[in-house]
Amino acid sequence: MKLSMILVAFGAIVGLGGCASHTHQLVSQDGTETVIGSFTHEGQAPPTMSIHVNDKIYEAKGFAIRRDENLSELKRRYGFSSKHYQQISAGMDTDHRYYSTDPILHSLDGDRVKCSLSWRSGLLPKGTCEKSNGKIVTLVAK
């Protein structure tokens, strides 16, 4: 009885861990403009991004995140019958996945910033945001 309760509790903890979102602090990389913000993805809640630029806060929620994994290239590289490729195609090895998103963030006064972030599985997002005046800010996650 006790062992089964422990296994159920462990399963619940592992299940909750799989649903946890990832939140990253964003900062400007090039130093031309001070930008701080956050980017949250995965988990049960929709993705969100918020940046603070020149005394304005820009936000977006519920935007799409694309996942790319070139299985035909990975099959060619590792061979269809290899254990490594079988783990990749079964979703057990996610190191070959690339993610990207292009949210448009809005401020309360109607101004907008068009951002583009990308990252490889297990690595931190980085990208750019283009302000309405055309100025581009480079961002990295910490």
Number of C-alpha atoms within 10 A of each C-alpha: 5 7 8 9 10 11 11 12 12 12 12 12 11 11 11 11 11 12 12 13 15 11 16 17 18 24 22 21 17 11 11 10 15 13 18 17 19 17 20 17 19 15 14 10 13 14 21 18 23 20 24 17 17 9 7 13 18 21 21 18 16 12 16 13 16 11 14 11 15 10 15 10 10 16 17 10 11 13 14 15 9 11 11 16 20 16 12 18 16 10 11 11 14 15 13 14 17 17 15 18 18 17 22 18 23 18 16 10 9 8 14 19 23 16 20 17 21 19 16 17 15 11 11 15 22 20 20 19 22 16 16 11 9 10 10 16 21 21 25 18 20 12
